[in-house]
Amino acid sequence: MDKNVCIVVPFHKSELDDYEKKSLNSINKNFINEKKYLISYKQNSLEIKGFERINFSERYFENIHSYNSLCLSLEFYEQFKSFKYILLCQLDVIVLQNNLKKFLSYNVSYIGAPSGKKNPFDRRRKKLWGRRYFCNGGFSLRKVEDFINVLKSNKIFTPFNYLCIYEANKSGYLRYIILYLKTYFSNSRNKGEFFAKNFYLHEDSFWTYFGKLFYKNYKLPTMSQSNDFCFDGDPEFFYKKNKMNLPMALHGHHEYIKFLRKLDFSI
């Protein structure tokens, strides 16, 4: 059993739909030697063969906001301190291959799929014209020690590093500066945890853009590494950007099955 990384599947329903079954099959097919965990709550009766269950409070599974709180909590990451990394796989992920050794060798704190920029001239707003730096959390590799160091940090560093400015330019400087100042002047010993608990965006935005505020050794991938790790969105677009190479996984309910059939790739 590989102690470098474990597979973590969060799930809130008591049954799997057809796409979720495909997702689970792809996880089992490609991650044979890795320890696997199902993350849910005690009242949920779902059991998945080959997965050890870890229960958290039901309140974390009520909606997307509460799930974000789970992924921003010390409680969550401290469950996996015996592993160097967790690979978080939501059940809208289709895993294509096991390239974990390659991505572990980058020694990054966090990696996930980049996002796409929509073409402003496309009325349906479906076509992409570029990539935006991001690490989507739905299929993501997370370095446990670094995440705990972020959340336990008793310091908050300069508010104007490149990543913070990059995201605040999109989501709003005022909200960011207010939260920064509240965190800076709070009596909380864990500044990172305080910031995360009061964060106003999704959890993967925190881990992409704001982890560096609390831990200077927090390391993120390049855009090319992220694109090679996972696609999230128009697969044709990201496939071309990845030099006609498939990533380790495809995330989200996009036309991935149709895309893979074109390439004669069987899942």
N, C-alpha and C positions, 0 to 999 in steps of 0.2 A: 504494500500500500504506500503510495506516494505521500509523504508528509509535507512536501513543498506547497501543495495546493489541494483544496477540496472543492467539490461542486455544491453550490447552494441554490436551491430552487424554492423561492417563496410562492405560496399559493393559498388563496382564500376560499375557494369553492370546494364543494363536496364531490363534484364529478368533473371529468375532463370532456371537453368537446373534441370533435375530430381533429381540428388543427392542433390543439394542445396535446393530443395523443401522438401526432406526427412529431411535434417538438420533443416530447419525452422520449420517443423512440430514437430520435437523432442524438439526443444526449447520451442515452444508454449505449448506442452503437459506437460512439466516438470516445467516450470516457469510461473505459473498462476497468482500469487499475486505480482510478481516483475514488476516494471516499466521497459519498454523496449524502446530502442532507435535505430533507423536506422541512421548510420553515412555514409553520402555520400556527393555529391556536387550539387549545385543548378541546373546545366544543366542536371542532371540525373533525368528522369521522374518516376523512380520506387517508388511506395508506397507500404508499407506492413501493412495490417490491424493489429491494436493493437500496432503499433510502432510509437512513436513520432520521427519526423525527425530532425536531426541536420546537417546542411550543413557546410562544410569547403571548402577551396579553391580547385578548380579542380586540381591544381598542385600536391596535395597530393595523387591523385589517378591515376597517369600516369603509374607507375610501382612499383615494390617491393621496390626500393630504396626510392621513394617519400613517400610510405606508411610507411616505417620505420621512416622517418622524422616526420610524423604526430604522431606516437606513442612515439616519443622522445621529443615532444613539450609541453611547458607549456600551450599553447593555448588549447590543447586537454583536459588535466586533469582539467583545471580550469572550464571547462564546467560542471563538475560533482562534484563540491565542496559541494553540498547539500547532497551527499551520502558518506558513509564511504568507501565503496568498489564499484568498477565496476567489472562485470564478462564479459570479452571480449570473444565473440563467433563468430569466423569466420564461414562462411557457408560451411565449409568442416568438421564440427563437428557433431557427432551424440550424443545427450544427452540421457543418460540412466536412470538417476534418479536425484532427487534434494536433495543433501547432503550439501547444503550451510551452514546450521547451524553448522555442524561438522567442516567444513573448516574455517568458520568465527571464531570459538572458538579458533583456533590456533593462532590468532592475528598476522599472518605473513604479511609482506609487499607485498609479491608476491609469487604466486604458479602456476605452470604449469606442463605439462608432462615431465618426464625425457627422455633422448634420449638413444638409444641403441648403443652398440659397435658391429661392424660387425665382424663375424667370419673370420679370415684371411685364413682359410683352405677351405672356401666355394667359389668355382670359380665364382658363380653368385653373390656373395657378398650380399646375402639376409638374411642369418641366423645370429641371434644375439648370442653373447656369454656372454655379460655383460651389465651393465647399466652405463651410463656416467651422472654425475651430471649436470642437466640442468633444466630450467623451460621454456618450449615452450610457445610462446605467443599466439598461435592460439586459445587456450581455456585456459584462465588465469584469476585468481582473483587478482586484483590490489588495494592496499590500497591508496586511492586518496591523503590523506594528506602526506603520506610518499613519494609518487612519486613527489609531488610538493616540498616537503622539499629537496629532492635530487636535483632537477633541479634549485631550488632557492639558493642552498648552496653557500656561499661565501668562503668556505674553501675546500681544497682537502687534504685528509689525506695520511698516509703512502702508497706508491705505491706497497709494497710487502706483502699485506695480502694474505691469502691462496687462496681465490677465484680468485684474479687477476693473481697470479702465475699459477694457474691451467689452466686458459684460455690462458694466454700469452704463455704458453708452447706449446699450440696447434696452435695458430694463429700468433705467432711471437712476441718476446720481443721488437725488435727494434721499430716497429710501435707503440706499447703500450707506451714505454718510451718516444718517441718523442711527442706523444699526451699528455702524462702526463706533460711533461716539458712545452709544449706550454700552457697548461691549467694553470699550476702553475704560470707562468710568465705573463699571459694575464692580461689586464686591465679590463676584464669583471667582473662585480659585481656577476653574477651568474656563478660560476665555473662549476657547474653540467650541466647547459644548454650549456655552451661553449663546454665542453667535448662531450656531446651528439650530438651537431650539427656537430661536426667534427669526429664523431665515424665511424669506418671503417667496422664494422660487423653489423649483423641484430639487430634490437631493443631489441629482447628478450635476446640476449647475453649481452647487456648493463645492462638490469634490473636483470639478473642473477648474473653476475660476478663483475660489477663495481659500483652498487648503493651504496655499503658500503664505497666507496671512499669519498662520499660526505655527508653521513648521518649515524652517528654511531649507531643509533637505528634502522636502516634498518635490517629487520629480514626475513630470508629465511626458507623454510621448510626442513625437513629431506628427504632423498631419498624415504623412505617408504611412507611418506605423499604425495609426488609428484606422486608416482606410484599409490597410491589409489585415487588420484584426477583425473588423466586422463592417457590414453594410447596413444602413438604416435609411430606407427610402428607395428611390428609383435605382434598381440594381444595374440597369444598363449604363447609367451615368457613372456609378461608383466602380463598376467593372472596368470601364475605359480609363478612369483615373488610376486604377490599380494595375495598369499595364496588362489588361486582359487576364488577370489572375484572380481566382476565387479567394475569399477571406476564410477565416476559421468559421464564421457564422453569419447568418442573416437575421436581423431583428425586426419585429413588427409584422403586421398583417398587410403586406404588400403583395404584388404579383410575383412572388418568388418561385412558386411551383411552375408557373408558365415559363419564367426565365430559365430555370434549371432544365426544363424539358428541351428548350432550344439548344442547350449545351450538351444534351444527352447525359445529364448528371442525375443519377438515381439516388434518392434518399430512402 
